[in-house]
Amino acid sequence: MSASQPPPKLYTPKEAAILLRISVSSLIKLKREGHITYIQFNKRTVLFEAEAIDEFLEKVRFIAGGQVPQRKRKP
């Protein structure tokens, strides 16, 4: 990052969930399943970049019905 570029906008899980209009638990599930990228500084601190949120929205925009594909569950 050069001096002329502003630092990336980072959101807490609560802020990111509000932007996506989903619950925090749904956001954490998306994170765990690899549908949205995140930054993890330590065990407790997880942040989401604005760019990652935008990329996630672009991905789901092209999925039929706007739904995130579900993982296949074991019987």
N, C-alpha and C positions, 0 to 999 in steps of 0.2 A: 504494500500500500504506500503510495507516495504522499507527500505532504499536501498536495492539492486535492486529493480524494478524501471525502468525509468517511469516517469509520462506518462499517455496516450497521444497519439498524438491527438490534437484537431484541427479541421478545421472550418473556417468561412463558412457561406453559399456559398459565392463566390468560395472559394477553394474547398469545397465539390462538388459543381456543376461542376467545371472544371474536377475533378477526375471522376465523373460519366458521363461526356460529355452530360450534360443537362443544361437547363437554370436555373437561380436562382429561377425564378417563378415556374418552374416545381418541383424543390426541395422543395420549401415551400409548394406546393400543396401536395407532398408526405408526408411531415411532418404533415401537418394539417389532412390528411386522415389516419395517423397512420401507414404508410408503412415503415417509417424509424425513428429510435429513435434519440433523441437529448438531449442536456443539455441546460436548459434555466436558466440563472443566475438572470435575471430581465426581465422587459417587452421588452427591446430592444436587449439584448445579448443572441444570440442563437449560440451554437457550436455543431459540429458533431464529435464524436469520430471515429478514423480510424476503430475500431472494428465494430461500427454500420454501417459504409459504406460497410465493407466486408460482414456483415450479410445480408444487403439488397441485395447485388450482388448475394449472394448464393440463396436467396429467388427467385429472378427474373430469375435466371438461370434455375430453375425447372418449371417455368410457361410456358405453351404452347406459343410459338412464342416470348418469352422473354418480354411480355407486362405485366405491372402491372394491376391487375384486376380493372375494373372500378366500381365505386359505382353506384347502380341503381338510376336513376333519377326519380323524381316524374313527372307524366304527367302534 
